[in-house]
Amino acid sequence: MLEIDRQVVLAFYQRLQKVVAVLEMKVFGSRARGDASIESDLDVFIKVDVMDRSLRKKIIDVAWDVGFEYDRVISTFIVTEQQLKTGAVGASPLMAKIAQEGITV
């Protein structure tokens, strides 16, 4: 992962902590692998305790604000602990990919 992407993720994480307690956060996808193009987004997995529509919007707003400042599109994949344990998302191929290539923040 490029140093600028690390800076973006750190800024995103710090601001996000003011909105919600983040249980886990990982960067995945092309920027984590180091094969991103200039147009690639920054994929971020975020695990939280609880989620509702209002909180989801706040997280997306923070991602937009930080991304705008750093000229990056931050794409969020937000899940709860419960969804990972009992929902289909826990068994999804995307979660396997995040576990394989994700870089913990």
N, C-alpha and C positions, 0 to 999 in steps of 0.2 A: 504494500500500500504506500502511496506517495505521502510525503510529509504534509503537504497541503491538505490532503484528505484526512489525515490524522488531526490536524488543527480544526477542520470543519466539524468532525465528529466530536471532538472534545468540547468545542463551543456549543454544539447542539446538546450534548449530554449535560453540560453545566446549566444551560437554560431550562432544559427539560426537568431537571431535578427541582426547579422552583415551582413546577406545575404538578408533578406526580412523582411518587417514589418509584424509581426504575429498579426492577428486580434483576434484570439482565439486559444487556445491549450488545449487539454484535453487528459488525459490518460484513456484508457478504456480496457476492456477485463480482463483476469485472473489476471494480475498484479494489476489492479485497484481494483478488487474485493478482492484480497488477497488470492486467491486460485491457484496461479501459481505454476508450477513445475519448477525444475531447468532448463529445456529446453524451457520454455515458452518465447515467444517474448514479447517485450514491445510495445503495440499498442498505437499509438499517432495520434490523430485527429488534423489537422492543418488547420485553415481557414486563407486565404490570400485574398488580394484585387484582384489581377490579377495573372494569371498563364500562363506560356508558357513552352515549352519543356526544354529549357535551365535552367530556374529557378527550375523546377521539379528535374532535374538532380542535381543541386546544393544542394537542400534540402536533397535528398537521399544520396548524398556524405557526408554531415554533419552528417546525421544519422549513416552512416556506420563508420565514424571516431570516433564519440563519443561512439557508441556501441562497437567498437573494444577496445577502452581504458578501458571500464567498463565491458567487457565480457558480453554484452547484444546484442541481435538482436533487433534493433529498426525498427518496421514496421510502415510506415507512411500512413495515409489516408488524402490526401491533397485536399481541395476544395476551391472554391472561393465563395464569398458572393452571386454572381449572380447565381451560380449553386445551391446554397441552396434555393434561392428564386424562381427560375423559372425552374430548372431542376428536373429530376426524383430523383436525389440524396437526395433532401430535404425531400422527402416522403418515403425514403427507410427504411426498418426495421433496417438497421445498424445505421442510424441517430437516430432512436428511442432508440436503445440500448445505444448509446453514450450519449444521453440526460439523460437516466435513471441512468447509472452507471459511467459516465465520471467524472473524477476529474480534475478540472480546474488548470492549471499551472499558 
